[in-house]
Amino acid sequence: LFDAAFEFAHYPGAQNETSVKEFLDRFPLPVIFNALQTDPDIPGFENTLVTCLERLFKTKYGASLIPQYMPVLQVGLKADSAVVKSLACKTVLCLLEDVQLVVIYPLLLDYIINSDDEVANAASETIKSLARFPDAMSVIFPNLAARCSSLARVRVLSLIVKLFSISRLVASEVKKSGLLDLLEAEMKGTKDTLVILNVLELYYELMEVEHSSEFVPQTSLIQLLCSIISGTSTGPYEKLRAMMISGRLLSKVKALISAIDGSLNDTDAQEAAIDALGQMGSTTKGADLVLSPAARHVVASAFDRNAHGKQLAALHALANIAGETRPKVDGKAEESLRCLIYDAAAQSTKLTPSGLFLSVLQQSSEIRLAGYRTLTALVARPWCLVEILAKEEIINIVTDETAKIAMEARYNCCKAIHEAFLCSNFVDDPRRLKTGDKLQEAVRSGPYMSKKGARPEVMTGEGF
């Protein structure tokens, strides 16, 4: 049996149904199950049989035999061996449409709470797949609020996030069952920084789910995030993660915006707060909200050469808010954006936006790349095109970038300026003929075809 199972388990490629039937005719499933209960002095015996069974059950013929052995499957779920338990969990996936499986659920939940990581992960994936069936949801949800150890609670909370991500229907059931409240209760019920960070990380994953904005704001998460961000006793790591979560909440949450806006006075949290505002402003509705008035810090920081990291984060955030990859915002927000940039220029030594833009493009390639993104987003506005054309040096830089790291961003910016130029009154101005030709030639040359060619940021000799 061991020799045949080893050959079957390590056969390259997929086994056809005929070879599966021939193997099981020679070694029926009861023979293999009985062998797993023995302890022969053969290295790798158990792992080989388990791997063989996994491959058998993935075939149509092998899976068709599993319902005949439901009692054996339940015994496998109670086995002492971790690899046998994992096999039993994976086998359940082949039978998800069988209503009998609801009696197995308590065992799967017990594994999440009390087993090692390998078995807990297998059981978690099985429950996640089981939740896709409406008949199973009524069995799953009432049992998840079990009292257990700190590690087990984190596993259960992680399972909640996995269930939530399955579909809008399952997410609705998760919300109705009160399972999302377990996340909040876990965070409110402890002062342990590690536990709080674990829960915040789960919330961060939750915010990635497409339908999260429909259900999550219905909880008290917003108030919780506000208290973390604004709290004087909250640690810096919790604040940073809370800000990143809020950045994914793409909805009109004024209290959240206000809390982040206030946190910009905290030096340690400024970059994270600016990045969070940029994420919020990446959608049209989010930009409408952010531009009144929290974006003033983003604009001011975007042109502040005294803090490299903060300026870099602010330029990327401003590119998101201004709409690098989406339409412009509404009239009121547009006017707010224009005023913020002109105010920033008036309060600087450059006096005009064109001076600010040129200053950004004269810095390091990393800053220039972010600046190109910002100009790509802004140039669709006529006032911005006027400012760009006001400085010939800007056009020279945009049409002749030589740093490899920034060339694609430069090319996208050049195309955006050229398109705005063609749609403006400047296209018929004989004084702008050379500017138009220069932009057209740069666009035609492509991102890597500047006159001087690309040069690496660090030469080989300098690297050594």
C-alpha positions as CSV (number, residue, x, y, z in Angstrom):
1,L,0.0,0.0,0.0
2,F,2.8,2.4,0.9
3,D,4.6,1.9,-2.4
4,A,1.5,2.3,-4.5
5,A,0.3,5.3,-2.5
6,F,3.8,7.0,-2.8
7,E,3.7,6.5,-6.6
8,F,0.2,7.8,-6.9
9,A,0.9,10.8,-4.6
10,H,4.0,11.9,-6.5
11,Y,2.7,11.2,-10.0
12,P,3.5,14.3,-12.2
13,G,0.4,16.0,-13.5
14,A,-3.3,15.1,-12.9
15,Q,-4.4,11.5,-12.5
16,N,-7.2,10.4,-14.9
17,E,-10.4,8.7,-13.7
18,T,-9.4,5.3,-14.9
19,S,-6.1,5.2,-12.9
20,V,-8.0,6.4,-9.8
21,K,-10.6,3.6,-10.2
22,E,-7.8,1.0,-10.7
23,F,-6.0,2.2,-7.6
24,L,-9.2,2.1,-5.4
25,D,-10.2,-1.3,-6.8
26,R,-6.8,-2.6,-5.6
27,F,-6.8,-0.6,-2.3
28,P,-10.4,0.4,-1.3
29,L,-10.9,3.4,1.0
30,P,-11.6,1.2,4.1
31,V,-8.2,-0.4,3.7
32,I,-6.5,3.0,3.5
33,F,-8.5,4.4,6.5
34,N,-7.6,1.4,8.5
35,A,-3.9,1.7,7.6
36,L,-4.0,5.3,8.8
37,Q,-5.0,4.0,12.3
38,T,-1.9,1.8,12.5
39,D,1.6,3.0,13.3
40,P,4.0,1.0,11.0
41,D,7.7,1.7,11.3
42,I,7.9,3.3,7.8
43,P,9.2,6.9,7.5
44,G,6.6,9.2,5.9
45,F,3.9,6.6,5.9
46,E,1.1,8.9,7.3
47,N,2.0,11.9,5.2
48,T,2.2,9.7,2.0
49,L,-1.3,8.2,2.6
50,V,-2.8,11.6,3.4
51,T,-1.3,13.2,0.2
52,C,-2.6,10.2,-1.8
53,L,-6.1,10.6,-0.3
54,E,-6.1,14.3,-1.1
55,R,-5.4,13.6,-4.7
56,L,-8.0,10.9,-4.8
57,F,-10.7,13.1,-3.4
58,K,-10.0,15.8,-5.9
59,T,-11.1,13.5,-8.7
60,K,-14.8,13.0,-9.6
61,Y,-14.7,9.3,-8.9
62,G,-12.9,9.7,-5.6
63,A,-15.2,12.4,-4.4
64,S,-18.3,10.4,-5.3
65,L,-17.3,7.7,-2.7
66,I,-17.0,10.1,0.2
67,P,-20.7,10.3,1.2
68,Q,-20.5,6.5,1.9
69,Y,-17.9,7.2,4.5
70,M,-19.4,10.1,6.5
71,P,-18.8,8.3,9.9
72,V,-15.2,7.8,8.9
73,L,-14.9,11.4,8.0
74,Q,-16.2,12.4,11.5
75,V,-13.7,10.0,13.0
76,G,-11.0,11.7,11.0
77,L,-12.1,15.1,12.3
78,K,-11.5,13.7,15.9
79,A,-8.2,12.1,15.1
80,D,-5.1,12.8,17.2
81,S,-2.9,13.4,14.1
82,A,-2.8,17.0,12.8
83,V,-2.3,15.9,9.2
84,V,-5.4,13.6,9.4
85,K,-7.5,16.4,10.8
86,S,-6.3,18.7,8.0
87,L,-7.2,16.0,5.5
88,A,-10.7,15.6,7.0
89,C,-11.3,19.4,6.8
90,K,-10.2,19.5,3.2
91,T,-12.5,16.5,2.4
92,V,-15.5,18.4,3.8
93,L,-15.0,20.9,0.9
94,C,-15.9,18.1,-1.5
95,L,-19.3,17.7,0.2
96,L,-20.5,21.3,0.8
97,E,-23.8,20.7,-0.8
98,D,-24.6,17.8,1.6
99,V,-26.9,19.1,4.4
100,Q,-25.4,16.4,6.7
101,L,-22.3,18.6,7.0
102,V,-24.0,21.0,9.5
103,V,-23.4,18.4,12.2
104,I,-19.6,18.7,11.6
105,Y,-19.6,22.5,12.1
106,P,-19.0,22.4,15.9
107,L,-15.9,20.3,15.3
108,L,-14.6,22.7,12.8
109,L,-15.1,25.7,15.1
110,D,-13.4,23.7,17.9
111,Y,-10.3,23.3,15.7
112,I,-10.2,27.1,15.1
113,I,-10.2,27.7,18.8
114,N,-8.1,24.8,20.1
115,S,-5.8,23.4,17.4
116,D,-2.5,24.3,15.9
117,D,-2.2,26.8,13.1
118,E,-2.2,24.3,10.3
119,V,-5.5,22.6,11.4
120,A,-7.0,26.0,12.4
121,N,-6.4,27.4,8.9
122,A,-7.8,24.3,7.2
123,A,-10.9,24.5,9.4
124,S,-11.3,28.2,8.7
125,E,-11.1,27.8,5.0
126,T,-13.7,25.0,5.2
127,I,-16.2,27.2,7.2
128,K,-15.6,30.0,4.8
129,S,-16.6,27.7,1.9
130,L,-19.5,26.3,3.9
131,A,-20.8,29.8,4.4
132,R,-21.5,30.2,0.7
133,F,-24.5,27.9,1.1
134,P,-27.6,29.6,2.5
135,D,-28.6,26.5,4.5
136,A,-25.3,26.5,6.3
137,M,-25.3,30.2,7.4
138,S,-28.1,29.6,10.0
139,V,-25.8,27.0,11.6
140,I,-22.6,29.0,11.5
141,F,-23.3,32.4,12.8
142,P,-24.9,31.7,16.2
143,N,-21.9,29.6,17.3
144,L,-19.1,32.1,16.7
145,A,-19.3,34.1,19.9
146,A,-17.7,31.4,22.0
147,R,-15.6,32.2,25.1
148,C,-12.0,31.2,24.4
149,S,-8.4,32.2,24.8
150,S,-6.9,35.4,23.3
151,L,-5.3,33.5,20.4
152,A,-8.5,31.7,19.7
153,R,-10.5,35.0,19.7
154,V,-8.1,36.4,17.1
155,R,-8.7,33.3,15.0
156,V,-12.5,33.7,15.3
157,L,-12.3,37.4,14.5
158,S,-10.1,36.6,11.4
159,L,-12.8,34.1,10.4
160,I,-15.4,36.9,10.6
161,V,-13.4,39.0,8.2
162,K,-13.1,36.0,5.8
163,L,-16.9,35.3,6.0
164,F,-17.6,39.0,5.4
165,S,-15.6,39.0,2.2
166,I,-17.5,36.1,0.5
167,S,-20.4,38.1,-0.8
168,R,-22.8,40.9,-0.1
169,L,-25.4,38.4,1.1
170,V,-23.0,36.8,3.6
171,A,-21.8,40.2,4.7
172,S,-25.4,41.2,5.4
173,E,-25.8,38.0,7.6
174,V,-22.6,38.8,9.4
175,K,-23.9,42.3,10.1
176,K,-27.3,41.1,11.2
177,S,-25.8,38.5,13.5
178,G,-23.8,41.1,15.4
179,L,-20.5,39.5,14.6
180,L,-19.0,42.8,13.5
181,D,-19.7,44.0,17.1
182,L,-17.2,41.3,18.3
183,L,-14.4,43.2,16.7
184,E,-15.3,46.4,18.5
185,A,-15.9,44.6,21.8
186,E,-12.5,42.9,21.6
187,M,-10.8,46.3,21.1
188,K,-12.8,48.2,23.7
189,G,-12.4,45.4,26.3
190,T,-8.6,45.5,26.4
191,K,-5.7,47.9,26.9
192,D,-3.2,45.4,25.4
193,T,-1.5,47.2,22.5
194,L,-0.9,44.0,20.6
195,V,-4.5,42.9,20.7
196,I,-5.7,46.4,19.6
197,L,-3.2,46.3,16.7
198,N,-4.4,42.8,15.7
199,V,-8.0,44.0,15.6
200,L,-7.1,47.1,13.7
201,E,-5.2,45.0,11.1
202,L,-8.4,42.9,10.7
203,Y,-10.4,46.1,10.2
204,Y,-7.8,47.2,7.6
205,E,-8.4,43.9,5.7
206,L,-12.2,44.4,6.1
207,M,-12.0,47.8,4.4
208,E,-10.6,46.1,1.2
209,V,-13.9,44.3,0.7
210,E,-16.0,45.9,-2.0
211,H,-19.2,46.0,0.0
212,S,-17.5,47.1,3.3
213,S,-18.6,50.7,3.0
214,E,-22.2,49.6,2.9
215,F,-22.2,47.8,6.2
216,V,-19.2,48.9,8.3
217,P,-20.3,52.6,8.9
218,Q,-23.5,51.2,10.4
219,T,-21.5,50.1,13.4
220,S,-19.8,52.3,15.9
221,L,-16.5,51.9,14.1
222,I,-16.4,55.6,13.1
223,Q,-16.6,56.8,16.7
224,L,-14.0,54.2,17.7
225,L,-11.6,55.4,15.0
226,C,-12.2,59.0,16.0
227,S,-11.4,58.3,19.7
228,I,-8.2,56.4,18.7
229,I,-7.0,59.1,16.4
230,S,-7.9,62.0,18.7
231,G,-7.0,60.3,22.0
232,T,-4.1,61.7,23.9
233,S,-3.3,58.4,25.5
234,T,-3.4,56.4,22.3
235,G,0.0,55.0,21.1
236,P,1.5,56.1,17.8
237,Y,1.1,52.7,16.1
238,E,-2.6,52.5,16.9
239,K,-3.1,56.0,15.6
240,L,-1.3,55.3,12.3
241,R,-3.2,52.1,11.7
242,A,-6.5,53.8,12.6
243,M,-5.7,56.6,10.0
244,M,-5.0,54.0,7.3
245,I,-8.3,52.3,8.0
246,S,-10.1,55.6,7.8
247,G,-8.4,56.2,4.4
248,R,-10.2,53.2,3.1
249,L,-13.6,54.3,4.3
250,L,-14.6,56.1,1.1
251,S,-17.7,57.7,2.4
252,K,-18.8,61.0,3.8
253,V,-17.7,60.8,7.4
254,K,-17.2,64.3,8.6
255,A,-16.2,63.3,12.1
256,L,-13.5,61.1,10.7
257,I,-12.1,63.8,8.5
258,S,-12.2,66.2,11.4
259,A,-10.2,63.8,13.6
260,I,-7.6,63.2,10.9
261,D,-7.4,67.0,10.3
262,G,-6.7,67.6,13.9
263,S,-4.0,64.9,14.1
264,L,-2.0,66.8,11.5
265,N,-0.6,68.8,14.4
266,D,1.0,65.6,15.6
267,T,4.5,65.5,14.0
268,D,4.8,61.7,14.3
269,A,1.5,61.1,12.5
270,Q,1.6,63.8,9.8
271,E,2.7,61.6,6.9
272,A,0.1,58.9,7.7
273,A,-2.6,61.5,8.1
274,I,-1.8,63.1,4.8
275,D,-1.7,59.7,3.1
276,A,-5.1,58.9,4.6
277,L,-6.6,62.1,3.2
278,G,-5.1,61.3,-0.2
279,Q,-6.8,57.9,-0.1
280,M,-10.1,59.5,0.8
281,G,-9.7,62.0,-2.0
282,S,-9.0,59.4,-4.6
283,T,-12.8,59.2,-5.3
284,T,-14.9,62.1,-6.5
285,K,-17.2,62.1,-3.5
286,G,-14.2,61.7,-1.2
287,A,-12.4,64.6,-2.8
288,D,-15.5,66.8,-2.5
289,L,-15.4,66.2,1.2
290,V,-11.7,66.4,1.8
291,L,-11.4,69.7,-0.1
292,S,-13.4,71.5,2.5
293,P,-11.3,72.1,4.5
294,A,-8.8,69.3,5.4
295,A,-6.9,69.5,2.1
296,R,-5.3,72.8,3.1
297,H,-2.6,70.8,5.1
298,V,-2.0,68.6,2.0
299,V,-1.5,71.5,-0.3
300,A,0.7,73.4,2.2
301,S,2.9,70.3,2.7
302,A,3.1,69.5,-1.0
303,F,5.2,72.6,-1.6
304,D,7.2,72.6,1.7
305,R,10.8,71.7,1.0
306,N,11.7,71.5,4.7
307,A,10.4,68.0,5.2
308,H,11.1,65.5,2.4
309,G,9.0,62.6,3.5
310,K,6.0,64.8,4.3
311,Q,6.3,66.7,1.0
312,L,6.5,63.4,-0.9
313,A,3.4,62.0,0.8
314,A,1.5,65.3,0.3
315,L,2.3,65.5,-3.5
316,H,1.0,62.0,-4.0
317,A,-2.1,62.8,-1.9
318,L,-2.7,66.0,-3.9
319,A,-2.5,64.0,-7.1
320,N,-5.2,61.6,-5.8
321,I,-7.4,64.5,-4.6
322,A,-7.0,66.5,-7.8
323,G,-8.1,63.4,-9.8
324,E,-5.1,61.9,-11.7
325,T,-7.3,59.0,-12.8
326,R,-10.8,60.3,-12.5
327,P,-13.0,63.3,-13.5
328,K,-12.9,66.6,-11.7
329,V,-14.9,67.3,-8.6
330,D,-17.9,69.6,-8.3
331,G,-17.8,73.4,-8.7
332,K,-17.5,74.3,-5.0
333,A,-14.7,71.8,-4.4
334,E,-12.9,72.9,-7.6
335,E,-12.9,76.5,-6.5
336,S,-11.6,75.4,-3.1
337,L,-8.8,73.5,-4.7
338,R,-7.8,76.5,-6.8
339,C,-7.9,78.9,-3.8
340,L,-5.8,76.5,-1.7
341,I,-3.0,76.4,-4.3
342,Y,-3.0,80.2,-4.9
343,D,-3.0,80.8,-1.2
344,A,-0.1,78.5,-0.7
345,A,1.8,80.3,-3.4
346,A,1.0,83.7,-2.0
347,Q,2.3,82.7,1.4
348,S,5.6,81.3,-0.1
349,T,8.6,83.0,-1.5
350,K,7.6,81.9,-5.0
351,L,4.4,84.0,-5.0
352,T,2.7,82.1,-7.9
353,P,1.6,78.5,-8.5
354,S,4.0,78.4,-11.5
355,G,6.9,79.1,-9.1
356,L,5.8,76.4,-6.8
357,F,5.5,73.9,-9.6
358,L,8.9,74.7,-10.9
359,S,10.4,74.4,-7.4
360,V,9.0,70.9,-7.1
361,L,10.3,69.8,-10.6
362,Q,13.8,71.1,-9.6
363,Q,14.1,68.7,-6.7
364,S,15.1,65.0,-6.5
365,S,13.7,62.5,-9.1
366,E,11.5,61.0,-6.3
367,I,9.9,64.4,-5.7
368,R,9.7,65.1,-9.4
369,L,7.8,61.9,-10.0
370,A,5.2,62.9,-7.4
371,G,5.2,66.3,-8.9
372,Y,4.5,64.9,-12.4
373,R,1.5,63.0,-11.0
374,T,0.2,66.2,-9.4
375,L,0.5,68.3,-12.6
376,T,-1.1,65.5,-14.6
377,A,-4.1,65.8,-12.3
378,L,-4.2,69.6,-12.2
379,V,-3.5,70.6,-15.8
380,A,-7.1,69.8,-16.9
381,R,-8.0,73.1,-15.2
382,P,-7.4,76.1,-17.4
383,W,-5.9,78.2,-14.6
384,C,-3.3,75.5,-14.0
385,L,-2.4,75.3,-17.7
386,V,-1.8,79.0,-17.7
387,E,0.5,78.7,-14.7
388,I,2.4,75.8,-16.4
389,L,2.9,77.7,-19.6
390,A,4.0,80.8,-17.6
391,K,7.3,79.1,-16.9
392,E,9.3,77.9,-19.9
393,E,11.5,75.9,-17.6
394,I,8.6,73.7,-16.6
395,I,8.0,72.7,-20.2
396,N,11.7,72.1,-20.7
397,I,11.8,69.7,-17.7
398,V,8.6,68.0,-18.6
399,T,9.8,67.4,-22.2
400,D,13.3,66.3,-21.3
401,E,13.4,64.1,-18.2
402,T,16.6,62.0,-17.9
403,A,16.1,60.1,-14.6
404,K,14.9,56.6,-15.3
405,I,12.7,56.5,-12.2
406,A,10.6,59.4,-13.3
407,M,10.4,59.0,-17.1
408,E,7.0,57.3,-17.3
409,A,5.4,59.8,-14.9
410,R,7.0,62.6,-16.9
411,Y,5.6,61.1,-20.2
412,N,2.0,60.9,-18.7
413,C,2.4,64.5,-17.5
414,C,3.6,65.6,-20.9
415,K,0.6,64.0,-22.6
416,A,-1.8,65.6,-20.2
417,I,-0.3,69.0,-20.8
418,H,-0.4,68.5,-24.5
419,E,-4.0,67.4,-24.5
420,A,-5.0,70.4,-22.4
421,F,-2.9,72.7,-24.7
422,L,-4.8,71.4,-27.8
423,C,-8.1,72.0,-26.1
424,S,-7.2,75.6,-25.1
425,N,-7.1,79.0,-26.9
426,F,-3.3,78.8,-26.8
427,V,-3.2,76.4,-29.7
428,D,-3.9,79.3,-32.1
429,D,-1.5,81.7,-30.4
430,P,1.6,82.1,-32.7
431,R,3.7,82.9,-29.6
432,R,3.0,79.4,-28.3
433,L,3.9,77.6,-31.6
434,K,7.3,76.4,-30.3
435,T,5.7,75.2,-27.1
436,G,3.1,73.2,-28.9
437,D,5.7,71.7,-31.2
438,K,8.0,70.8,-28.3
439,L,5.1,69.0,-26.4
440,Q,4.0,67.2,-29.6
441,E,7.6,65.9,-30.3
442,A,8.0,64.8,-26.7
443,V,4.7,62.9,-26.8
444,R,5.7,61.3,-30.1
445,S,9.1,60.2,-28.8
446,G,7.5,58.1,-26.0
447,P,8.5,57.8,-22.3
448,Y,12.1,56.6,-22.9
449,M,13.1,58.5,-26.0
450,S,14.3,61.9,-24.6
451,K,17.2,63.4,-26.3
452,K,19.7,62.5,-23.7
453,G,18.4,59.1,-23.0
454,A,17.8,57.5,-19.6
455,R,20.5,57.5,-17.0
456,P,20.5,55.3,-13.8
457,E,20.2,57.0,-10.5
458,V,23.3,55.3,-9.2
459,M,26.2,54.4,-11.5
460,T,27.9,51.0,-11.2
461,G,31.1,52.4,-9.9
462,E,29.3,54.6,-7.3
463,G,27.4,51.5,-6.1
464,F,30.6,49.7,-5.3
